Amino acid sequence: MTLPSLIANYKNKELATRAKRTYSLISQAIKLYEAENGVTDDVTGLFDPSKTSEDVLTNFSKYFDGSKLCLHPSSECKLFSHNVLWASPLYNENSLASADSSWKNYPMILLKDGSIISILQYTSCIRTSTAKKFDSDGKVVVDKDGNPVTYTLVSNYCASLKFDTNGNSGPNQYGADVFELRIKDDGTFQGWDKSGWASLKNILGGGYPIYKKYSEGQEAN
């Protein structure tokens, strides 16, 4: 193998190892909650739609050894906030590649190994919203006037849990070192391939991360 290939394989192996480790910590935390509360396959008391994201994260943090809470996106917390590239490019109406900046506003748990967990708790486990439509190349579909085409999206998960396996270290991209778990009320996870779901499933199955390198703001081909 060539040197660049060896370096890439080493990096992917390292990313996969870190993803497995953080995922395992999250799974163990949920199991600890279930054992403490005498429930199985029921996390409604942990990811409780009647509570705020800060309340849920504070409760969740006690199941991690040596964790540190970062409830507000300011002071020290701000040091750990960064945009996250999608697993493969998504483009806006101007055909410029975008990144996810939303998670910077969520409360975070800082784990002692340098990984970060954020939680957005929704007020309902089933929600209806409007979303932009993308084509197979990740470009926003627009109408004849150049306006984004939207559709109605029905979501059936209670909370969005995102984890960054290596903090501020790169590449800060879904599918590589950042992943999203969409948590259903029965404790199972679902996800979106653009936010690392396909990659995480591949890693947990013994494979390597799935992501495409790109830069925020680059133009679509």
C-alpha positions as YAML, in Angstrom:
chain: A
units: angstrom
residues:
- id: 1
  name: MET
  ca: [0.00, 0.00, 0.00]
- id: 2
  name: THR
  ca: [1.10, 3.57, -0.62]
- id: 3
  name: LEU
  ca: [1.98, 5.86, 2.28]
- id: 4
  name: PRO
  ca: [-1.14, 8.06, 1.83]
- id: 5
  name: SER
  ca: [-3.32, 4.92, 1.88]
- id: 6
  name: LEU
  ca: [-1.62, 3.69, 5.04]
- id: 7
  name: ILE
  ca: [-2.13, 7.06, 6.72]
- id: 8
  name: ALA
  ca: [-5.80, 7.15, 5.66]
- id: 9
  name: ASN
  ca: [-6.39, 3.62, 6.96]
- id: 10
  name: TYR
  ca: [-4.72, 4.45, 10.26]
- id: 11
  name: LYS
  ca: [-6.84, 7.59, 10.64]
- id: 12
  name: ASN
  ca: [-10.06, 5.74, 9.81]
- id: 13
  name: LYS
  ca: [-9.20, 3.01, 12.29]
- id: 14
  name: GLU
  ca: [-8.57, 5.62, 14.97]
- id: 15
  name: LEU
  ca: [-11.89, 7.37, 14.21]
- id: 16
  name: ALA
  ca: [-13.76, 4.05, 14.31]
- id: 17
  name: THR
  ca: [-12.19, 3.10, 17.65]
- id: 18
  name: ARG
  ca: [-13.18, 6.42, 19.22]
- id: 19
  name: ALA
  ca: [-16.73, 6.19, 17.83]
- id: 20
  name: LYS
  ca: [-17.18, 2.72, 19.31]
- id: 21
  name: ARG
  ca: [-15.86, 3.87, 22.67]
- id: 22
  name: THR
  ca: [-18.13, 6.91, 23.00]
- id: 23
  name: TYR
  ca: [-21.14, 4.97, 21.70]
- id: 24
  name: SER
  ca: [-20.42, 2.29, 24.31]
- id: 25
  name: LEU
  ca: [-20.31, 4.89, 27.09]
- id: 26
  name: ILE
  ca: [-23.69, 6.27, 25.98]
- id: 27
  name: SER
  ca: [-25.22, 2.78, 25.81]
- id: 28
  name: GLN
  ca: [-23.84, 1.95, 29.26]
- id: 29
  name: ALA
  ca: [-25.28, 5.17, 30.68]
- id: 30
  name: ILE
  ca: [-28.73, 4.29, 29.38]
- id: 31
  name: LYS
  ca: [-28.43, 0.77, 30.84]
- id: 32
  name: LEU
  ca: [-27.45, 2.27, 34.21]
- id: 33
  name: TYR
  ca: [-30.53, 4.47, 34.11]
- id: 34
  name: GLU
  ca: [-32.75, 1.49, 33.28]
- id: 35
  name: ALA
  ca: [-31.24, -0.61, 36.07]
- id: 36
  name: GLU
  ca: [-31.60, 2.20, 38.61]
- id: 37
  name: ASN
  ca: [-35.24, 2.76, 37.68]
- id: 38
  name: GLY
  ca: [-36.24, -0.88, 37.15]
- id: 39
  name: VAL
  ca: [-37.27, -0.43, 33.51]
- id: 40
  name: THR
  ca: [-36.31, -2.15, 30.27]
- id: 41
  name: ASP
  ca: [-36.49, -0.61, 26.81]
- id: 42
  name: ASP
  ca: [-38.18, 2.48, 28.23]
- id: 43
  name: VAL
  ca: [-36.29, 5.76, 28.41]
- id: 44
  name: THR
  ca: [-39.27, 8.09, 28.66]
- id: 45
  name: GLY
  ca: [-38.22, 8.97, 32.20]
- id: 46
  name: LEU
  ca: [-34.71, 9.85, 31.04]
- id: 47
  name: PHE
  ca: [-35.52, 11.69, 27.82]
- id: 48
  name: ASP
  ca: [-38.64, 13.30, 29.21]
- id: 49
  name: PRO
  ca: [-40.55, 15.66, 26.86]
- id: 50
  name: SER
  ca: [-41.86, 17.58, 29.87]
- id: 51
  name: LYS
  ca: [-38.31, 18.61, 30.84]
- id: 52
  name: THR
  ca: [-35.84, 21.04, 29.27]
- id: 53
  name: SER
  ca: [-32.70, 19.97, 27.44]
- id: 54
  name: GLU
  ca: [-30.67, 21.30, 30.38]
- id: 55
  name: ASP
  ca: [-32.68, 19.22, 32.88]
- id: 56
  name: VAL
  ca: [-32.36, 16.06, 30.78]
- id: 57
  name: LEU
  ca: [-28.64, 16.52, 30.25]
- id: 58
  name: THR
  ca: [-28.03, 17.22, 33.94]
- id: 59
  name: ASN
  ca: [-29.78, 13.99, 34.89]
- id: 60
  name: PHE
  ca: [-28.02, 12.02, 32.13]
- id: 61
  name: SER
  ca: [-24.59, 13.29, 33.17]
- id: 62
  name: LYS
  ca: [-24.66, 11.41, 36.48]
- id: 63
  name: TYR
  ca: [-24.30, 8.13, 34.58]
- id: 64
  name: PHE
  ca: [-20.88, 9.14, 33.24]
- id: 65
  name: ASP
  ca: [-17.78, 8.90, 35.39]
- id: 66
  name: GLY
  ca: [-15.89, 12.16, 35.68]
- id: 67
  name: SER
  ca: [-18.15, 14.17, 33.39]
- id: 68
  name: LYS
  ca: [-18.44, 17.94, 33.43]
- id: 69
  name: LEU
  ca: [-21.61, 19.86, 32.64]
- id: 70
  name: CYS
  ca: [-21.61, 22.76, 30.23]
- id: 71
  name: LEU
  ca: [-25.19, 24.01, 30.24]
- id: 72
  name: HIS
  ca: [-24.83, 27.33, 28.48]
- id: 73
  name: PRO
  ca: [-23.00, 28.24, 25.23]
- id: 74
  name: SER
  ca: [-20.71, 30.77, 26.88]
- id: 75
  name: SER
  ca: [-17.42, 31.04, 28.77]
- id: 76
  name: GLU
  ca: [-15.63, 27.68, 28.82]
- id: 77
  name: CYS
  ca: [-18.44, 26.00, 26.89]
- id: 78
  name: LYS
  ca: [-17.79, 28.22, 23.91]
- id: 79
  name: LEU
  ca: [-14.32, 26.73, 23.54]
- id: 80
  name: PHE
  ca: [-15.91, 23.41, 22.62]
- id: 81
  name: SER
  ca: [-18.44, 24.78, 20.14]
- id: 82
  name: HIS
  ca: [-17.78, 24.42, 16.45]
- id: 83
  name: ASN
  ca: [-19.61, 23.94, 13.19]
- id: 84
  name: VAL
  ca: [-19.91, 20.35, 12.00]
- id: 85
  name: LEU
  ca: [-19.73, 19.34, 8.35]
- id: 86
  name: TRP
  ca: [-22.32, 16.88, 7.10]
- id: 87
  name: ALA
  ca: [-21.25, 13.33, 6.23]
- id: 88
  name: SER
  ca: [-21.46, 14.40, 2.58]
- id: 89
  name: PRO
  ca: [-22.11, 17.89, 1.22]
- id: 90
  name: LEU
  ca: [-25.42, 19.65, 1.57]
- id: 91
  name: TYR
  ca: [-25.74, 22.83, -0.48]
- id: 92
  name: ASN
  ca: [-27.87, 25.91, 0.05]
- id: 93
  name: GLU
  ca: [-29.88, 27.76, -2.60]
- id: 94
  name: ASN
  ca: [-26.66, 29.40, -3.85]
- id: 95
  name: SER
  ca: [-25.03, 25.98, -4.32]
- id: 96
  name: LEU
  ca: [-22.54, 26.60, -1.51]
- id: 97
  name: ALA
  ca: [-21.72, 23.74, 0.87]
- id: 98
  name: SER
  ca: [-23.15, 24.21, 4.36]
- id: 99
  name: ALA
  ca: [-22.39, 22.92, 7.85]
- id: 100
  name: ASP
  ca: [-24.45, 22.33, 10.98]
- id: 101
  name: SER
  ca: [-24.07, 25.10, 13.52]
- id: 102
  name: SER
  ca: [-27.16, 24.32, 15.57]
- id: 103
  name: TRP
  ca: [-25.59, 22.01, 18.14]
- id: 104
  name: LYS
  ca: [-23.42, 24.83, 19.46]
- id: 105
  name: ASN
  ca: [-26.52, 26.13, 21.25]
- id: 106
  name: TYR
  ca: [-27.29, 22.85, 23.01]
- id: 107
  name: PRO
  ca: [-26.14, 21.99, 26.54]
- id: 108
  name: MET
  ca: [-23.14, 19.67, 26.62]
- id: 109
  name: ILE
  ca: [-21.46, 17.02, 28.72]
- id: 110
  name: LEU
  ca: [-17.67, 17.06, 28.56]
- id: 111
  name: LEU
  ca: [-16.32, 13.57, 29.20]
- id: 112
  name: LYS
  ca: [-12.92, 12.99, 30.75]
- id: 113
  name: ASP
  ca: [-11.61, 11.33, 27.56]
- id: 114
  name: GLY
  ca: [-12.18, 14.56, 25.61]
- id: 115
  name: SER
  ca: [-15.41, 13.57, 23.89]
- id: 116
  name: ILE
  ca: [-18.54, 15.74, 23.97]
- id: 117
  name: ILE
  ca: [-22.22, 14.85, 24.21]
- id: 118
  name: SER
  ca: [-25.02, 17.31, 23.51]
- id: 119
  name: ILE
  ca: [-28.75, 16.79, 23.88]
- id: 120
  name: LEU
  ca: [-31.73, 18.55, 22.37]
- id: 121
  name: GLN
  ca: [-34.87, 17.39, 24.18]
- id: 122
  name: TYR
  ca: [-38.10, 17.85, 22.24]
- id: 123
  name: THR
  ca: [-41.45, 18.63, 23.87]
- id: 124
  name: SER
  ca: [-43.10, 15.73, 22.05]
- id: 125
  name: CYS
  ca: [-41.91, 12.41, 20.65]
- id: 126
  name: ILE
  ca: [-43.99, 12.88, 17.48]
- id: 127
  name: ARG
  ca: [-43.70, 16.20, 15.67]
- id: 128
  name: THR
  ca: [-44.58, 17.73, 12.31]
- id: 129
  name: SER
  ca: [-42.31, 20.29, 10.70]
- id: 130
  name: THR
  ca: [-41.39, 21.76, 7.34]
- id: 131
  name: ALA
  ca: [-38.05, 20.90, 5.74]
- id: 132
  name: LYS
  ca: [-36.20, 21.82, 2.57]
- id: 133
  name: LYS
  ca: [-36.07, 19.21, -0.15]
- id: 134
  name: PHE
  ca: [-32.64, 18.07, -1.40]
- id: 135
  name: ASP
  ca: [-31.79, 16.14, -4.54]
- id: 136
  name: SER
  ca: [-29.49, 13.11, -4.70]
- id: 137
  name: ASP
  ca: [-26.44, 15.41, -5.00]
- id: 138
  name: GLY
  ca: [-27.26, 17.26, -1.79]
- id: 139
  name: LYS
  ca: [-28.47, 20.41, -3.54]
- id: 140
  name: VAL
  ca: [-31.56, 22.29, -2.40]
- id: 141
  name: VAL
  ca: [-34.39, 21.79, -4.86]
- id: 142
  name: VAL
  ca: [-35.75, 25.18, -5.98]
- id: 143
  name: ASP
  ca: [-38.83, 26.24, -7.91]
- id: 144
  name: LYS
  ca: [-38.86, 28.32, -11.09]
- id: 145
  name: ASP
  ca: [-38.40, 31.48, -9.02]
- id: 146
  name: GLY
  ca: [-35.38, 30.08, -7.18]
- id: 147
  name: ASN
  ca: [-37.20, 29.51, -3.89]
- id: 148
  name: PRO
  ca: [-36.51, 26.31, -1.92]
- id: 149
  name: VAL
  ca: [-39.07, 23.54, -2.33]
- id: 150
  name: THR
  ca: [-40.27, 22.28, 1.07]
- id: 151
  name: TYR
  ca: [-42.18, 19.27, 2.33]
- id: 152
  name: THR
  ca: [-43.89, 18.18, 5.54]
- id: 153
  name: LEU
  ca: [-41.70, 16.04, 7.78]
- id: 154
  name: VAL
  ca: [-43.09, 13.81, 10.54]
- id: 155
  name: SER
  ca: [-40.49, 12.97, 13.22]
- id: 156
  name: ASN
  ca: [-41.02, 10.16, 15.73]
- id: 157
  name: TYR
  ca: [-38.16, 10.53, 18.18]
- id: 158
  name: CYS
  ca: [-38.01, 12.23, 21.57]
- id: 159
  name: ALA
  ca: [-34.50, 13.66, 21.67]
- id: 160
  name: SER
  ca: [-31.48, 14.28, 19.50]
- id: 161
  name: LEU
  ca: [-28.20, 13.19, 21.09]
- id: 162
  name: LYS
  ca: [-25.04, 14.22, 19.26]
- id: 163
  name: PHE
  ca: [-21.57, 13.16, 20.24]
- id: 164
  name: ASP
  ca: [-18.14, 14.32, 19.13]
- id: 165
  name: THR
  ca: [-15.55, 11.67, 19.84]
- id: 166
  name: ASN
  ca: [-12.51, 13.95, 20.00]
- id: 167
  name: GLY
  ca: [-13.68, 17.41, 21.01]
- id: 168
  name: ASN
  ca: [-12.22, 20.27, 19.02]
- id: 169
  name: SER
  ca: [-9.84, 18.03, 17.09]
- id: 170
  name: GLY
  ca: [-10.74, 17.56, 13.43]
- id: 171
  name: PRO
  ca: [-12.23, 16.73, 11.11]
- id: 172
  name: ASN
  ca: [-15.39, 17.84, 12.98]
- id: 173
  name: GLN
  ca: [-17.61, 16.04, 10.48]
- id: 174
  name: TYR
  ca: [-20.62, 13.80, 10.83]
- id: 175
  name: GLY
  ca: [-19.71, 10.23, 10.01]
- id: 176
  name: ALA
  ca: [-16.07, 10.76, 10.96]
- id: 177
  name: ASP
  ca: [-15.84, 12.05, 14.53]
- id: 178
  name: VAL
  ca: [-19.38, 13.36, 15.09]
- id: 179
  name: PHE
  ca: [-22.60, 11.33, 15.12]
- id: 180
  name: GLU
  ca: [-26.28, 11.89, 15.88]
- id: 181
  name: LEU
  ca: [-28.56, 9.43, 17.67]
- id: 182
  name: ARG
  ca: [-32.27, 10.13, 17.43]
- id: 183
  name: ILE
  ca: [-33.72, 8.51, 20.54]
- id: 184
  name: LYS
  ca: [-37.15, 6.88, 20.44]
- id: 185
  name: ASP
  ca: [-39.28, 6.35, 23.54]
- id: 186
  name: ASP
  ca: [-38.46, 2.62, 23.61]
- id: 187
  name: GLY
  ca: [-34.76, 3.38, 23.96]
- id: 188
  name: THR
  ca: [-33.83, 2.45, 20.40]
- id: 189
  name: PHE
  ca: [-31.90, 4.76, 18.11]
- id: 190
  name: GLN
  ca: [-32.51, 5.95, 14.59]
- id: 191
  name: GLY
  ca: [-30.74, 8.55, 12.51]
- id: 192
  name: TRP
  ca: [-30.02, 10.31, 9.26]
- id: 193
  name: ASP
  ca: [-27.15, 9.32, 7.00]
- id: 194
  name: LYS
  ca: [-26.08, 12.95, 6.56]
- id: 195
  name: SER
  ca: [-25.56, 13.18, 10.32]
- id: 196
  name: GLY
  ca: [-23.54, 9.99, 10.53]
- id: 197
  name: TRP
  ca: [-26.13, 7.22, 10.94]
- id: 198
  name: ALA
  ca: [-24.93, 5.01, 8.05]
- id: 199
  name: SER
  ca: [-21.34, 5.55, 9.12]
- id: 200
  name: LEU
  ca: [-22.01, 4.62, 12.75]
- id: 201
  name: LYS
  ca: [-23.84, 1.43, 11.77]
- id: 202
  name: ASN
  ca: [-20.92, 0.50, 9.52]
- id: 203
  name: ILE
  ca: [-18.41, 1.16, 12.31]
- id: 204
  name: LEU
  ca: [-20.36, -0.89, 14.85]
- id: 205
  name: GLY
  ca: [-20.48, -3.68, 12.28]
- id: 206
  name: GLY
  ca: [-16.69, -3.74, 12.09]
- id: 207
  name: GLY
  ca: [-16.23, -1.35, 9.17]
- id: 208
  name: TYR
  ca: [-14.70, 2.07, 8.72]
- id: 209
  name: PRO
  ca: [-16.31, 5.54, 8.85]
- id: 210
  name: ILE
  ca: [-18.35, 6.68, 5.84]
- id: 211
  name: TYR
  ca: [-17.91, 10.34, 5.00]
- id: 212
  name: LYS
  ca: [-16.85, 12.55, 2.10]
- id: 213
  name: LYS
  ca: [-14.31, 15.29, 2.69]
- id: 214
  name: TYR
  ca: [-15.33, 18.80, 1.66]
- id: 215
  name: SER
  ca: [-15.04, 22.38, 2.89]
- id: 216
  name: GLU
  ca: [-17.79, 24.65, 4.16]
- id: 217
  name: GLY
  ca: [-18.61, 27.26, 1.52]
- id: 218
  name: GLN
  ca: [-17.22, 25.33, -1.45]
- id: 219
  name: GLU
  ca: [-19.28, 25.52, -4.63]
- id: 220
  name: ALA
  ca: [-21.22, 22.55, -5.96]
- id: 221
  name: ASN
  ca: [-19.81, 20.93, -9.06]
...
